[in-house]
């Protein structure tokens, strides 16, 4: 899940993103990554472990997007569009809904063709 190479199908993309969401929401509710002092309105970093966990989950989601784009035959650099507000939601759903290319492409064999001769 951490690598930026290869291809994944839509099912793996959605299930993996749901897993990341299921991990992120409880983590965000339990351990804040920033702390705001109510009296002084000072913003301080929160728990370093939470920051690491959020960074790891973010990396997983970037890797999923890159692999999904590879399945469409598009360079992973197009995942930069996910950093643009408003456009990111549209791009996320497009890469999650549009089917991948059939058979192998320049990024590897089809997601359901590994090990087949």
Biopython code that builds the backbone (N, CA, C, O; Angstrom):
import numpy as np
from Bio.PDB.StructureBuilder import StructureBuilder

atoms = [
    (1, "UNK", "N", (0.814, -1.210, 0.000)),
    (1, "UNK", "CA", (0.000, 0.000, 0.000)),
    (1, "UNK", "C", (0.852, 1.266, 0.000)),
    (1, "UNK", "O", (0.344, 2.348, -0.295)),
    (2, "UNK", "N", (2.125, 1.148, 0.323)),
    (2, "UNK", "CA", (2.973, 2.333, 0.413)),
    (2, "UNK", "C", (3.719, 2.642, -0.883)),
    (2, "UNK", "O", (4.204, 3.759, -1.062)),
    (3, "UNK", "N", (3.816, 1.681, -1.777)),
    (3, "UNK", "CA", (4.596, 1.863, -3.005)),
    (3, "UNK", "C", (3.828, 2.707, -4.019)),
    (3, "UNK", "O", (2.597, 2.738, -4.016)),
    (4, "UNK", "N", (4.573, 3.387, -4.882)),
    (4, "UNK", "CA", (3.967, 4.236, -5.899)),
    (4, "UNK", "C", (3.955, 3.577, -7.280)),
    (4, "UNK", "O", (3.640, 4.230, -8.275)),
    (5, "UNK", "N", (4.294, 2.299, -7.343)),
    (5, "UNK", "CA", (4.305, 1.621, -8.629)),
    (5, "UNK", "C", (3.195, 0.589, -8.694)),
    (5, "UNK", "O", (2.660, 0.164, -7.671)),
    (6, "UNK", "N", (2.862, 0.199, -9.894)),
    (6, "UNK", "CA", (1.833, -0.814, -10.082)),
    (6, "UNK", "C", (0.464, -0.219, -10.334)),
    (6, "UNK", "O", (0.304, 0.988, -10.512)),
    (7, "UNK", "N", (-0.513, -1.102, -10.345)),
    (7, "UNK", "CA", (-1.888, -0.714, -10.660)),
    (7, "UNK", "C", (-2.837, -1.371, -9.658)),
    (7, "UNK", "O", (-2.554, -2.450, -9.137)),
    (8, "UNK", "N", (-3.951, -0.717, -9.397)),
    (8, "UNK", "CA", (-5.024, -1.307, -8.586)),
    (8, "UNK", "C", (-6.356, -1.047, -9.282)),
    (8, "UNK", "O", (-6.499, -0.093, -10.046)),
    (9, "UNK", "N", (-7.316, -1.903, -9.007)),
    (9, "UNK", "CA", (-8.634, -1.709, -9.598)),
    (9, "UNK", "C", (-9.496, -0.819, -8.710)),
    (9, "UNK", "O", (-9.073, -0.412, -7.628)),
    (10, "UNK", "N", (-10.689, -0.524, -9.168)),
    (10, "UNK", "CA", (-11.586, 0.386, -8.436)),
    (10, "UNK", "C", (-11.984, -0.173, -7.074)),
    (10, "UNK", "O", (-12.071, 0.568, -6.094)),
    (11, "UNK", "N", (-12.225, -1.470, -7.016)),
    (11, "UNK", "CA", (-12.638, -2.086, -5.757)),
    (11, "UNK", "C", (-11.577, -1.902, -4.671)),
    (11, "UNK", "O", (-11.892, -1.509, -3.547)),
    (12, "UNK", "N", (-10.334, -2.184, -5.009)),
    (12, "UNK", "CA", (-9.242, -2.018, -4.047)),
    (12, "UNK", "C", (-9.104, -0.550, -3.652)),
    (12, "UNK", "O", (-8.868, -0.239, -2.484)),
    (13, "UNK", "N", (-9.250, 0.348, -4.619)),
    (13, "UNK", "CA", (-9.160, 1.781, -4.352)),
    (13, "UNK", "C", (-10.193, 2.220, -3.316)),
    (13, "UNK", "O", (-9.852, 2.871, -2.329)),
    (14, "UNK", "N", (-11.458, 1.861, -3.546)),
    (14, "UNK", "CA", (-12.516, 2.288, -2.631)),
    (14, "UNK", "C", (-12.407, 1.618, -1.267)),
    (14, "UNK", "O", (-12.563, 2.280, -0.241)),
    (15, "UNK", "N", (-12.141, 0.321, -1.242)),
    (15, "UNK", "CA", (-12.020, -0.377, 0.043)),
    (15, "UNK", "C", (-10.836, 0.149, 0.861)),
    (15, "UNK", "O", (-10.937, 0.303, 2.078)),
    (16, "UNK", "N", (-9.731, 0.418, 0.198)),
    (16, "UNK", "CA", (-8.561, 0.955, 0.903)),
    (16, "UNK", "C", (-8.815, 2.358, 1.421)),
    (16, "UNK", "O", (-8.388, 2.698, 2.524)),
    (17, "UNK", "N", (-9.502, 3.174, 0.642)),
    (17, "UNK", "CA", (-9.829, 4.520, 1.109)),
    (17, "UNK", "C", (-10.814, 4.482, 2.271)),
    (17, "UNK", "O", (-10.721, 5.291, 3.194)),
    (18, "UNK", "N", (-11.753, 3.549, 2.228)),
    (18, "UNK", "CA", (-12.671, 3.399, 3.366)),
    (18, "UNK", "C", (-11.925, 2.952, 4.620)),
    (18, "UNK", "O", (-12.237, 3.401, 5.723)),
    (19, "UNK", "N", (-10.955, 2.080, 4.455)),
    (19, "UNK", "CA", (-10.137, 1.655, 5.592)),
    (19, "UNK", "C", (-9.362, 2.846, 6.165)),
    (19, "UNK", "O", (-9.313, 3.030, 7.381)),
    (20, "UNK", "N", (-8.767, 3.642, 5.298)),
    (20, "UNK", "CA", (-8.043, 4.839, 5.770)),
    (20, "UNK", "C", (-8.985, 5.787, 6.506)),
    (20, "UNK", "O", (-8.622, 6.351, 7.539)),
    (21, "UNK", "N", (-10.194, 5.963, 5.974)),
    (21, "UNK", "CA", (-11.179, 6.821, 6.641)),
    (21, "UNK", "C", (-11.558, 6.244, 8.004)),
    (21, "UNK", "O", (-11.678, 6.978, 8.985)),
    (22, "UNK", "N", (-11.745, 4.931, 8.056)),
    (22, "UNK", "CA", (-12.096, 4.277, 9.321)),
    (22, "UNK", "C", (-10.987, 4.408, 10.359)),
    (22, "UNK", "O", (-11.260, 4.388, 11.560)),
    (23, "UNK", "N", (-9.761, 4.540, 9.920)),
    (23, "UNK", "CA", (-8.647, 4.743, 10.851)),
    (23, "UNK", "C", (-8.456, 6.223, 11.200)),
    (23, "UNK", "O", (-8.090, 6.554, 12.328)),
    (24, "UNK", "N", (-8.702, 7.097, 10.247)),
    (24, "UNK", "CA", (-8.449, 8.524, 10.436)),
    (24, "UNK", "C", (-9.451, 9.177, 11.378)),
    (24, "UNK", "O", (-9.059, 9.940, 12.261)),
    (25, "UNK", "N", (-10.723, 8.893, 11.206)),
    (25, "UNK", "CA", (-11.750, 9.572, 12.004)),
    (25, "UNK", "C", (-11.587, 9.305, 13.500)),
    (25, "UNK", "O", (-11.555, 10.266, 14.269)),
    (26, "UNK", "N", (-11.483, 8.060, 13.953)),
    (26, "UNK", "CA", (-11.300, 7.852, 15.392)),
    (26, "UNK", "C", (-9.976, 8.431, 15.910)),
    (26, "UNK", "O", (-9.904, 8.935, 17.030)),
    (27, "UNK", "N", (-8.940, 8.350, 15.084)),
    (27, "UNK", "CA", (-7.655, 8.907, 15.480)),
    (27, "UNK", "C", (-7.751, 10.417, 15.641)),
    (27, "UNK", "O", (-7.225, 10.976, 16.603)),
    (28, "UNK", "N", (-8.415, 11.073, 14.708)),
    (28, "UNK", "CA", (-8.570, 12.531, 14.782)),
    (28, "UNK", "C", (-9.404, 12.943, 15.986)),
    (28, "UNK", "O", (-9.158, 13.993, 16.581)),
    (29, "UNK", "N", (-10.380, 12.132, 16.347)),
    (29, "UNK", "CA", (-11.224, 12.462, 17.495)),
    (29, "UNK", "C", (-10.496, 12.206, 18.810)),
    (29, "UNK", "O", (-10.730, 12.907, 19.794)),
    (30, "UNK", "N", (-9.621, 11.214, 18.835)),
    (30, "UNK", "CA", (-8.957, 10.832, 20.082)),
    (30, "UNK", "C", (-7.675, 11.613, 20.355)),
    (30, "UNK", "O", (-7.401, 11.982, 21.497)),
    (31, "UNK", "N", (-6.890, 11.866, 19.308)),
    (31, "UNK", "CA", (-5.579, 12.475, 19.490)),
    (31, "UNK", "C", (-5.432, 13.647, 18.519)),
    (31, "UNK", "O", (-5.289, 13.429, 17.316)),
    (32, "UNK", "N", (-5.464, 14.871, 19.012)),
    (32, "UNK", "CA", (-5.354, 16.021, 18.114)),
    (32, "UNK", "C", (-3.922, 16.211, 17.592)),
    (32, "UNK", "O", (-2.951, 15.952, 18.302)),
    (33, "UNK", "N", (-3.812, 16.668, 16.332)),
    (33, "UNK", "CA", (-2.488, 16.953, 15.791)),
    (33, "UNK", "C", (-2.088, 18.405, 16.065)),
    (33, "UNK", "O", (-0.910, 18.757, 15.998)),
    (34, "UNK", "N", (-3.091, 19.249, 16.375)),
    (34, "UNK", "CA", (-2.807, 20.608, 16.832)),
    (34, "UNK", "C", (-3.642, 20.880, 18.073)),
    (34, "UNK", "O", (-4.730, 20.329, 18.242)),
    (35, "UNK", "N", (-3.115, 21.736, 18.935)),
    (35, "UNK", "CA", (-3.818, 22.087, 20.167)),
    (35, "UNK", "C", (-3.964, 23.603, 20.198)),
    (35, "UNK", "O", (-2.991, 24.328, 19.990)),
    (36, "UNK", "N", (-5.174, 24.080, 20.456)),
    (36, "UNK", "CA", (-5.428, 25.518, 20.552)),
    (36, "UNK", "C", (-5.732, 25.836, 22.005)),
    (36, "UNK", "O", (-6.680, 25.307, 22.585)),
    (37, "UNK", "N", (-4.911, 26.712, 22.588)),
    (37, "UNK", "CA", (-5.121, 27.143, 23.970)),
    (37, "UNK", "C", (-6.328, 28.072, 24.010)),
    (37, "UNK", "O", (-6.350, 29.087, 23.314)),
    (38, "UNK", "N", (-7.332, 27.735, 24.820)),
    (38, "UNK", "CA", (-8.573, 28.509, 24.873)),
    (38, "UNK", "C", (-8.356, 29.917, 25.411)),
    (38, "UNK", "O", (-9.051, 30.843, 24.994)),
    (39, "UNK", "N", (-7.422, 30.099, 26.314)),
    (39, "UNK", "CA", (-7.208, 31.408, 26.919)),
    (39, "UNK", "C", (-6.412, 32.346, 26.014)),
    (39, "UNK", "O", (-6.777, 33.511, 25.861)),
    (40, "UNK", "N", (-5.344, 31.858, 25.422)),
    (40, "UNK", "CA", (-4.462, 32.719, 24.639)),
    (40, "UNK", "C", (-4.639, 32.552, 23.135)),
    (40, "UNK", "O", (-4.052, 33.317, 22.370)),
    (41, "UNK", "N", (-5.420, 31.589, 22.689)),
    (41, "UNK", "CA", (-5.624, 31.266, 21.281)),
    (41, "UNK", "C", (-4.322, 30.868, 20.596)),
    (41, "UNK", "O", (-4.191, 30.982, 19.377)),
    (42, "UNK", "N", (-3.364, 30.400, 21.386)),
    (42, "UNK", "CA", (-2.083, 29.952, 20.845)),
    (42, "UNK", "C", (-2.259, 28.563, 20.231)),
    (42, "UNK", "O", (-2.899, 27.684, 20.809)),
    (43, "UNK", "N", (-1.679, 28.393, 19.057)),
    (43, "UNK", "CA", (-1.748, 27.107, 18.371)),
    (43, "UNK", "C", (-0.404, 26.408, 18.531)),
    (43, "UNK", "O", (0.643, 26.954, 18.184)),
    (44, "UNK", "N", (-0.454, 25.177, 19.070)),
    (44, "UNK", "CA", (0.759, 24.385, 19.297)),
    (44, "UNK", "C", (0.599, 23.030, 18.630)),
    (44, "UNK", "O", (-0.516, 22.559, 18.409)),
    (45, "UNK", "N", (1.739, 22.407, 18.312)),
    (45, "UNK", "CA", (1.645, 21.043, 17.784)),
    (45, "UNK", "C", (1.106, 20.092, 18.851)),
    (45, "UNK", "O", (1.354, 20.263, 20.044)),
    (46, "UNK", "N", (0.380, 19.111, 18.399)),
    (46, "UNK", "CA", (-0.165, 18.114, 19.315)),
    (46, "UNK", "C", (0.781, 16.944, 19.477)),
    (46, "UNK", "O", (1.999, 17.115, 19.537)),
    (47, "UNK", "N", (0.220, 15.773, 19.546)),
    (47, "UNK", "CA", (0.970, 14.543, 19.753)),
    (47, "UNK", "C", (1.796, 14.193, 18.512)),
    (47, "UNK", "O", (1.227, 14.046, 17.430)),
    (48, "UNK", "N", (3.123, 14.055, 18.638)),
    (48, "UNK", "CA", (3.952, 13.697, 17.474)),
    (48, "UNK", "C", (3.583, 12.340, 16.868)),
    (48, "UNK", "O", (3.698, 12.152, 15.657)),
    (49, "UNK", "N", (3.148, 11.412, 17.690)),
    (49, "UNK", "CA", (2.741, 10.106, 17.170)),
    (49, "UNK", "C", (1.521, 10.246, 16.260)),
    (49, "UNK", "O", (1.416, 9.558, 15.245)),
    (50, "UNK", "N", (0.604, 11.138, 16.627)),
    (50, "UNK", "CA", (-0.578, 11.364, 15.794)),
    (50, "UNK", "C", (-0.172, 11.989, 14.466)),
    (50, "UNK", "O", (-0.721, 11.639, 13.421)),
    (51, "UNK", "N", (0.779, 12.903, 14.498)),
    (51, "UNK", "CA", (1.255, 13.520, 13.254)),
    (51, "UNK", "C", (1.868, 12.468, 12.335)),
    (51, "UNK", "O", (1.641, 12.481, 11.125)),
    (52, "UNK", "N", (2.646, 11.561, 12.916)),
    (52, "UNK", "CA", (3.239, 10.480, 12.128)),
    (52, "UNK", "C", (2.146, 9.585, 11.534)),
    (52, "UNK", "O", (2.217, 9.204, 10.366)),
    (53, "UNK", "N", (1.143, 9.253, 12.338)),
    (53, "UNK", "CA", (0.056, 8.387, 11.873)),
    (53, "UNK", "C", (-0.722, 9.050, 10.732)),
    (53, "UNK", "O", (-1.053, 8.394, 9.744)),
    (54, "UNK", "N", (-1.014, 10.347, 10.867)),
    (54, "UNK", "CA", (-1.722, 11.060, 9.808)),
    (54, "UNK", "C", (-0.875, 11.148, 8.542)),
    (54, "UNK", "O", (-1.400, 11.029, 7.436)),
    (55, "UNK", "N", (0.435, 11.357, 8.698)),
    (55, "UNK", "CA", (1.328, 11.408, 7.535)),
    (55, "UNK", "C", (1.351, 10.057, 6.825)),
    (55, "UNK", "O", (1.344, 10.004, 5.595)),
    (56, "UNK", "N", (1.378, 8.975, 7.583)),
    (56, "UNK", "CA", (1.374, 7.633, 6.990)),
    (56, "UNK", "C", (0.062, 7.375, 6.248)),
    (56, "UNK", "O", (0.075, 6.830, 5.144)),
    (57, "UNK", "N", (-1.056, 7.757, 6.837)),
    (57, "UNK", "CA", (-2.351, 7.572, 6.177)),
    (57, "UNK", "C", (-2.457, 8.433, 4.921)),
    (57, "UNK", "O", (-3.034, 8.007, 3.921)),
    (58, "UNK", "N", (-1.902, 9.639, 4.973)),
    (58, "UNK", "CA", (-1.914, 10.505, 3.790)),
    (58, "UNK", "C", (-1.068, 9.896, 2.676)),
    (58, "UNK", "O", (-1.462, 9.914, 1.509)),
    (59, "UNK", "N", (0.099, 9.354, 3.041)),
    (59, "UNK", "CA", (0.959, 8.721, 2.038)),
    (59, "UNK", "C", (0.252, 7.533, 1.387)),
    (59, "UNK", "O", (0.353, 7.337, 0.176)),
    (60, "UNK", "N", (-0.460, 6.746, 2.185)),
    (60, "UNK", "CA", (-1.202, 5.612, 1.643)),
    (60, "UNK", "C", (-2.221, 6.093, 0.626)),
    (60, "UNK", "O", (-2.378, 5.479, -0.429)),
    (61, "UNK", "N", (-2.917, 7.181, 0.927)),
    (61, "UNK", "CA", (-3.932, 7.676, 0.007)),
    (61, "UNK", "C", (-3.308, 8.227, -1.275)),
    (61, "UNK", "O", (-3.883, 8.080, -2.353)),
    (62, "UNK", "N", (-2.163, 8.848, -1.171)),
    (62, "UNK", "CA", (-1.455, 9.309, -2.372)),
    (62, "UNK", "C", (-1.042, 8.103, -3.214)),
    (62, "UNK", "O", (-1.217, 8.106, -4.432)),
    (63, "UNK", "N", (-0.495, 7.073, -2.569)),
    (63, "UNK", "CA", (-0.077, 5.870, -3.286)),
    (63, "UNK", "C", (-1.269, 5.199, -3.971)),
    (63, "UNK", "O", (-1.145, 4.719, -5.098)),
    (64, "UNK", "N", (-2.407, 5.163, -3.306)),
    (64, "UNK", "CA", (-3.611, 4.585, -3.919)),
    (64, "UNK", "C", (-4.027, 5.374, -5.152)),
    (64, "UNK", "O", (-4.375, 4.788, -6.177)),
    (65, "UNK", "N", (-3.992, 6.689, -5.059)),
    (65, "UNK", "CA", (-4.369, 7.529, -6.198)),
    (65, "UNK", "C", (-3.397, 7.328, -7.361)),
    (65, "UNK", "O", (-3.821, 7.233, -8.513)),
    (66, "UNK", "N", (-2.109, 7.263, -7.067)),
    (66, "UNK", "CA", (-1.109, 7.064, -8.114)),
    (66, "UNK", "C", (-1.334, 5.717, -8.808)),
    (66, "UNK", "O", (-1.306, 5.639, -10.036)),
    (67, "UNK", "N", (-1.555, 4.673, -8.033)),
    (67, "UNK", "CA", (-1.778, 3.344, -8.618)),
    (67, "UNK", "C", (-3.055, 3.311, -9.446)),
    (67, "UNK", "O", (-3.112, 2.664, -10.491)),
    (68, "UNK", "N", (-4.068, 4.007, -8.975)),
    (68, "UNK", "CA", (-5.332, 4.059, -9.712)),
    (68, "UNK", "C", (-5.151, 4.812, -11.025)),
    (68, "UNK", "O", (-5.696, 4.416, -12.055)),
    (69, "UNK", "N", (-4.378, 5.906, -10.985)),
    (69, "UNK", "CA", (-4.078, 6.635, -12.218)),
    (69, "UNK", "C", (-3.264, 5.766, -13.169)),
    (69, "UNK", "O", (-3.481, 5.805, -14.380)),
    (70, "UNK", "N", (-2.345, 4.993, -12.643)),
    (70, "UNK", "CA", (-1.568, 4.074, -13.473)),
    (70, "UNK", "C", (-2.491, 3.070, -14.162)),
    (70, "UNK", "O", (-2.245, 2.692, -15.307)),
    (71, "UNK", "N", (-3.538, 2.638, -13.486)),
    (71, "UNK", "CA", (-4.480, 1.702, -14.074)),
    (71, "UNK", "C", (-5.193, 2.320, -15.272)),
    (71, "UNK", "O", (-5.617, 1.605, -16.180)),
    (72, "UNK", "N", (-5.326, 3.628, -15.275)),
    (72, "UNK", "CA", (-5.930, 4.344, -16.403)),
    (72, "UNK", "C", (-4.905, 4.682, -17.479)),
    (72, "UNK", "O", (-5.271, 5.188, -18.540)),
    (73, "UNK", "N", (-3.612, 4.408, -17.219)),
    (73, "UNK", "CA", (-2.572, 4.740, -18.180)),
    (73, "UNK", "C", (-2.109, 6.186, -18.066)),
    (73, "UNK", "O", (-1.510, 6.723, -18.998)),
    (74, "UNK", "N", (-2.382, 6.816, -16.933)),
    (74, "UNK", "CA", (-2.029, 8.218, -16.690)),
    (74, "UNK", "C", (-0.878, 8.268, -15.698)),
    (74, "UNK", "O", (-0.804, 7.449, -14.783)),
    (75, "UNK", "N", (0.012, 9.220, -15.878)),
    (75, "UNK", "CA", (1.128, 9.373, -14.961)),
    (75, "UNK", "C", (0.647, 9.677, -13.545)),
    (75, "UNK", "O", (-0.371, 10.341, -13.348)),
    (76, "UNK", "N", (1.387, 9.185, -12.578)),
    (76, "UNK", "CA", (1.042, 9.418, -11.182)),
    (76, "UNK", "C", (1.139, 10.881, -10.778)),
    (76, "UNK", "O", (0.554, 11.294, -9.777)),
    (77, "UNK", "N", (1.880, 11.668, -11.562)),
    (77, "UNK", "CA", (2.003, 13.098, -11.258)),
    (77, "UNK", "C", (0.651, 13.809, -11.328)),
    (77, "UNK", "O", (0.491, 14.886, -10.754)),
    (78, "UNK", "N", (-0.304, 13.230, -12.010)),
    (78, "UNK", "CA", (-1.642, 13.822, -12.073)),
    (78, "UNK", "C", (-2.308, 13.831, -10.700)),
    (78, "UNK", "O", (-3.292, 14.542, -10.495)),
    (79, "UNK", "N", (-1.781, 13.047, -9.760)),
    (79, "UNK", "CA", (-2.346, 13.034, -8.406)),
    (79, "UNK", "C", (-2.125, 14.369, -7.694)),
    (79, "UNK", "O", (-2.723, 14.616, -6.647)),
    (80, "UNK", "N", (-1.276, 15.226, -8.250)),
    (80, "UNK", "CA", (-1.076, 16.573, -7.696)),
    (80, "UNK", "C", (-2.398, 17.338, -7.711)),
    (80, "UNK", "O", (-2.608, 18.228, -6.886)),
    (81, "UNK", "N", (-3.280, 17.003, -8.632)),
    (81, "UNK", "CA", (-4.587, 17.657, -8.703)),
    (81, "UNK", "C", (-5.407, 17.433, -7.431)),
    (81, "UNK", "O", (-6.330, 18.195, -7.140)),
    (82, "UNK", "N", (-5.069, 16.390, -6.680)),
    (82, "UNK", "CA", (-5.785, 16.116, -5.434)),
    (82, "UNK", "C", (-5.442, 17.127, -4.337)),
    (82, "UNK", "O", (-6.093, 17.152, -3.293)),
    (83, "UNK", "N", (-4.439, 17.947, -4.565)),
    (83, "UNK", "CA", (-4.055, 18.963, -3.583)),
    (83, "UNK", "C", (-4.780, 20.287, -3.826)),
    (83, "UNK", "O", (-4.652, 21.212, -3.023)),
    (84, "UNK", "N", (-5.534, 20.391, -4.911)),
    (84, "UNK", "CA", (-6.231, 21.626, -5.239)),
    (84, "UNK", "C", (-7.659, 21.549, -4.692)),
    (84, "UNK", "O", (-8.419, 20.656, -5.067)),
    (85, "UNK", "N", (-8.025, 22.481, -3.810)),
    (85, "UNK", "CA", (-9.385, 22.456, -3.261)),
    (85, "UNK", "C", (-10.443, 22.479, -4.367)),
    (85, "UNK", "O", (-10.222, 23.053, -5.433)),
    (86, "UNK", "N", (-11.556, 21.873, -4.114)),
    (86, "UNK", "CA", (-12.710, 21.748, -5.008)),
    (86, "UNK", "C", (-12.438, 20.801, -6.174)),
    (86, "UNK", "O", (-13.265, 19.939, -6.471)),
    (87, "UNK", "N", (-11.295, 20.947, -6.838)),
    (87, "UNK", "CA", (-10.950, 20.055, -7.940)),
    (87, "UNK", "C", (-10.646, 18.665, -7.391)),
    (87, "UNK", "O", (-10.917, 17.659, -8.046)),
    (88, "UNK", "N", (-10.083, 18.615, -6.187)),
    (88, "UNK", "CA", (-9.668, 17.334, -5.613)),
    (88, "UNK", "C", (-10.837, 16.360, -5.466)),
    (88, "UNK", "O", (-10.682, 15.171, -5.745)),
    (89, "UNK", "N", (-11.973, 16.831, -5.042)),
    (89, "UNK", "CA", (-13.125, 15.952, -4.869)),
    (89, "UNK", "C", (-13.567, 15.370, -6.207)),
    (89, "UNK", "O", (-13.880, 14.183, -6.301)),
    (90, "UNK", "N", (-13.592, 16.195, -7.224)),
    (90, "UNK", "CA", (-13.971, 15.737, -8.555)),
    (90, "UNK", "C", (-12.963, 14.711, -9.083)),
    (90, "UNK", "O", (-13.352, 13.658, -9.590)),
    (91, "UNK", "N", (-11.683, 15.016, -8.963)),
    (91, "UNK", "CA", (-10.637, 14.106, -9.436)),
    (91, "UNK", "C", (-10.702, 12.787, -8.669)),
    (91, "UNK", "O", (-10.569, 11.718, -9.265)),
    (92, "UNK", "N", (-10.907, 12.854, -7.349)),
    (92, "UNK", "CA", (-10.993, 11.657, -6.518)),
    (92, "UNK", "C", (-12.095, 10.729, -7.025)),
    (92, "UNK", "O", (-11.881, 9.525, -7.163)),
    (93, "UNK", "N", (-13.270, 11.288, -7.301)),
    (93, "UNK", "CA", (-14.371, 10.449, -7.762)),
    (93, "UNK", "C", (-14.171, 9.962, -9.194)),
    (93, "UNK", "O", (-14.597, 8.860, -9.538)),
    (94, "UNK", "N", (-13.527, 10.776, -10.030)),
    (94, "UNK", "CA", (-13.262, 10.332, -11.404)),
    (94, "UNK", "C", (-12.328, 9.135, -11.399)),
    (94, "UNK", "O", (-12.595, 8.141, -12.075)),
    (95, "UNK", "N", (-11.224, 9.215, -10.637)),
    (95, "UNK", "CA", (-10.292, 8.088, -10.656)),
    (95, "UNK", "C", (-10.862, 6.869, -9.947)),
    (95, "UNK", "O", (-10.411, 5.746, -10.171)),
    (96, "UNK", "N", (-11.851, 7.091, -9.095)),
    (96, "UNK", "CA", (-12.478, 5.964, -8.415)),
    (96, "UNK", "C", (-13.611, 5.314, -9.169)),
    (96, "UNK", "O", (-14.013, 4.199, -8.838)),
    (97, "UNK", "N", (-14.142, 5.996, -10.191)),
    (97, "UNK", "CA", (-15.303, 5.492, -10.914)),
    (97, "UNK", "C", (-14.960, 5.004, -12.319)),
    (97, "UNK", "O", (-15.504, 3.998, -12.774)),
    (98, "UNK", "N", (-14.071, 5.700, -13.002)),
    (98, "UNK", "CA", (-13.741, 5.342, -14.384)),
    (98, "UNK", "C", (-12.945, 4.035, -14.399)),
    (98, "UNK", "O", (-11.953, 3.908, -13.682)),
    (99, "UNK", "N", (-13.373, 3.064, -15.208)),
    (99, "UNK", "CA", (-12.658, 1.779, -15.254)),
    (99, "UNK", "C", (-11.235, 1.930, -15.791)),
    (99, "UNK", "O", (-10.931, 2.858, -16.540)),
    (100, "UNK", "N", (-10.383, 1.008, -15.393)),
    (100, "UNK", "CA", (-9.000, 1.004, -15.855)),
    (100, "UNK", "C", (-8.873, 0.406, -17.247)),
    (100, "UNK", "O", (-9.830, -0.128, -17.809)),
    (101, "UNK", "N", (-7.663, 0.511, -17.785)),
    (101, "UNK", "CA", (-7.391, -0.074, -19.098)),
    (101, "UNK", "C", (-7.374, -1.595, -18.995)),
    (101, "UNK", "O", (-6.913, -2.154, -18.000)),
    (102, "UNK", "N", (-7.872, -2.244, -20.015)),
    (102, "UNK", "CA", (-7.838, -3.706, -20.065)),
    (102, "UNK", "C", (-6.427, -4.156, -20.452)),
    (102, "UNK", "O", (-5.783, -3.540, -21.301)),
    (103, "UNK", "N", (-5.970, -5.200, -19.842)),
    (103, "UNK", "CA", (-4.669, -5.756, -20.177)),
    (103, "UNK", "C", (-3.523, -4.916, -19.651)),
    (103, "UNK", "O", (-3.738, -3.934, -18.941)),
    (104, "UNK", "N", (-2.318, -5.299, -19.997)),
    (104, "UNK", "CA", (-1.148, -4.585, -19.493)),
    (104, "UNK", "C", (-1.002, -3.208, -20.145)),
    (104, "UNK", "O", (-1.445, -2.992, -21.273)),
    (105, "UNK", "N", (-0.384, -2.298, -19.427)),
    (105, "UNK", "CA", (-0.015, -1.003, -19.986)),
    (105, "UNK", "C", (1.404, -0.695, -19.534)),
    (105, "UNK", "O", (2.071, -1.569, -18.980)),
    (106, "UNK", "N", (1.875, 0.506, -19.753)),
    (106, "UNK", "CA", (3.271, 0.832, -19.437)),
    (106, "UNK", "C", (3.571, 0.784, -17.937)),
    (106, "UNK", "O", (4.736, 0.838, -17.543)),
    (107, "UNK", "N", (2.535, 0.684, -17.094)),
    (107, "UNK", "CA", (2.728, 0.647, -15.643)),
    (107, "UNK", "C", (2.634, -0.755, -15.068)),
    (107, "UNK", "O", (2.757, -0.937, -13.857)),
    (108, "UNK", "N", (2.418, -1.738, -15.914)),
    (108, "UNK", "CA", (2.398, -3.115, -15.444)),
    (108, "UNK", "C", (1.184, -3.877, -15.939)),
    (108, "UNK", "O", (0.372, -3.350, -16.701)),
    (109, "UNK", "N", (1.067, -5.130, -15.496)),
    (109, "UNK", "CA", (-0.097, -5.940, -15.882)),
    (109, "UNK", "C", (-1.362, -5.394, -15.235)),
    (109, "UNK", "O", (-1.304, -4.645, -14.260)),
    (110, "UNK", "N", (-2.490, -5.776, -15.784)),
    (110, "UNK", "CA", (-3.764, -5.375, -15.194)),
    (110, "UNK", "C", (-3.850, -5.852, -13.753)),
    (110, "UNK", "O", (-3.226, -6.851, -13.396)),
    (111, "UNK", "N", (-4.616, -5.153, -12.917)),
    (111, "UNK", "CA", (-4.679, -5.518, -11.502)),
    (111, "UNK", "C", (-5.157, -6.939, -11.234)),
    (111, "UNK", "O", (-4.795, -7.536, -10.220)),
    (112, "UNK", "N", (-5.958, -7.473, -12.126)),
    (112, "UNK", "CA", (-6.471, -8.837, -11.930)),
    (112, "UNK", "C", (-5.734, -9.854, -12.784)),
    (112, "UNK", "O", (-6.206, -10.978, -12.952)),
    (113, "UNK", "N", (-4.572, -9.472, -13.333)),
    (113, "UNK", "CA", (-3.838, -10.360, -14.227)),
    (113, "UNK", "C", (-2.493, -10.777, -13.691)),
    (113, "UNK", "O", (-1.724, -11.402, -14.422)),
    (114, "UNK", "N", (-2.176, -10.474, -12.487)),
    (114, "UNK", "CA", (-0.864, -10.831, -11.935)),
    (114, "UNK", "C", (-0.712, -12.356, -11.901)),
    (114, "UNK", "O", (-1.608, -13.072, -11.452)),
    (115, "UNK", "N", (0.405, -12.823, -12.370)),
    (115, "UNK", "CA", (0.709, -14.248, -12.336)),
    (115, "UNK", "C", (0.092, -15.067, -13.435)),
    (115, "UNK", "O", (0.303, -16.278, -13.493)),
    (116, "UNK", "N", (-0.668, -14.439, -14.313)),
    (116, "UNK", "CA", (-1.282, -15.185, -15.419)),
    (116, "UNK", "C", (-0.331, -15.206, -16.605)),
    (116, "UNK", "O", (0.367, -14.230, -16.879)),
    (117, "UNK", "N", (-0.316, -16.300, -17.280)),
    (117, "UNK", "CA", (0.573, -16.427, -18.461)),
    (117, "UNK", "C", (-0.162, -16.067, -19.722)),
    (117, "UNK", "O", (0.417, -16.113, -20.808)),
]
sb = StructureBuilder()
sb.init_structure("model")
sb.init_model(0)
sb.init_chain("A")
sb.init_seg("    ")
for serial, (resi, resn, name, xyz) in enumerate(atoms, 1):
    if name == "N":
        sb.init_residue(resn, " ", resi, " ")
    sb.init_atom(name, np.array(xyz, "f"), 0.0, 1.0, " ", f" {name:<3s}", serial, name[0])
structure = sb.get_structure()
